[in-house]
Amino acid sequence: MGKFFSGKVTIDVNFGEARKFFGGDTRLRDDMTGKIKKFNSVTDALNFMGLEGWSLINAFPVTVSSESQTCHYYFKKLFDRAEIIKAATD
């Protein structure tokens, strides 16, 4: 999502988990501070995902309204056993 009067973007991430009843905030956050992670561009966000071990599978545009369009990106990641166990206990 672009920011008004700024070139920075934020990204929403859906890891396949159930959403909260009232939606919930799915924007990517900094692990240390909890603040919403901001990127200089979509390419910056894609590079971040790659550095985190995610591989881009597919990307396609989605028209939100006659004036607005967004892109959806599909990634995959291979996890080792320790990451799966840690995620299950969090």
VMD Tcl script that draws the C-alpha trace (Angstrom):
set ca {
  {0.00 0.00 0.00}
  {1.34 3.40 -0.92}
  {1.40 6.26 1.56}
  {-0.08 9.69 0.79}
  {2.60 12.31 0.09}
  {5.32 9.67 0.42}
  {7.11 7.20 -1.79}
  {7.21 4.62 1.01}
  {5.06 1.47 0.94}
  {3.83 -1.01 3.54}
  {2.85 -4.58 2.78}
  {0.13 -6.82 4.18}
  {1.12 -10.45 4.69}
  {-1.23 -13.41 4.82}
  {0.55 -16.52 6.08}
  {-2.60 -18.59 5.74}
  {-3.67 -18.29 9.36}
  {-7.26 -17.59 10.36}
  {-8.13 -13.89 10.53}
  {-9.48 -12.30 13.65}
  {-13.23 -11.60 13.74}
  {-12.77 -7.88 13.02}
  {-10.03 -8.37 10.43}
  {-6.85 -7.66 12.34}
  {-3.80 -5.80 11.12}
  {-1.77 -7.95 8.72}
  {0.91 -5.38 7.87}
  {4.47 -6.58 8.26}
  {6.06 -5.40 11.52}
  {9.60 -5.09 12.78}
  {10.38 -8.02 15.11}
  {12.28 -5.87 17.62}
  {10.11 -2.74 17.87}
  {6.71 -3.97 16.72}
  {6.40 -0.91 14.47}
  {4.95 -1.27 10.98}
  {7.79 -1.98 8.57}
  {8.07 0.63 5.80}
  {9.84 0.06 2.51}
  {11.22 2.56 0.01}
  {9.51 0.77 -2.89}
  {7.78 -2.46 -3.84}
  {11.15 -3.73 -5.08}
  {12.61 -3.01 -1.64}
  {9.82 -5.08 -0.06}
  {10.37 -7.94 -2.53}
  {14.10 -7.91 -1.80}
  {13.36 -8.03 1.94}
  {11.15 -11.09 1.48}
  {13.94 -12.74 -0.54}
  {16.47 -12.04 2.22}
  {14.05 -13.65 4.68}
  {14.17 -16.87 2.63}
  {10.94 -16.47 0.63}
  {10.89 -17.28 -3.12}
  {8.55 -15.38 -5.44}
  {6.17 -17.77 -7.21}
  {3.67 -15.49 -8.95}
  {2.61 -11.85 -9.13}
  {-0.57 -10.40 -10.61}
  {-2.43 -7.07 -10.56}
  {-5.84 -6.72 -8.91}
  {-8.12 -3.78 -9.70}
  {-9.57 -2.38 -6.47}
  {-11.54 0.45 -8.08}
  {-11.46 2.41 -11.33}
  {-8.69 4.62 -9.85}
  {-6.79 2.06 -7.80}
  {-4.86 -1.09 -8.54}
  {-2.76 -3.28 -6.28}
  {-0.56 -6.31 -6.86}
  {-0.69 -9.67 -5.15}
  {2.53 -11.65 -4.79}
  {2.71 -15.35 -3.96}
  {5.78 -16.65 -2.18}
  {6.91 -19.97 -0.80}
  {9.50 -20.82 1.82}
  {11.09 -24.06 2.89}
  {11.29 -24.26 6.68}
  {13.62 -26.38 8.75}
  {12.27 -28.41 11.66}
  {13.44 -25.89 14.31}
  {11.45 -23.04 12.68}
  {8.30 -25.18 12.56}
  {8.64 -26.17 16.23}
  {9.28 -22.53 17.27}
  {6.23 -21.31 15.31}
  {4.03 -23.97 16.95}
  {5.07 -22.90 20.45}
  {4.69 -19.12 19.90}
}
mol new
graphics top color blue
foreach p $ca { graphics top sphere $p radius 0.5 }
foreach p [lrange $ca 0 end-1] q [lrange $ca 1 end] { graphics top cylinder $p $q radius 0.2 }
display resetview
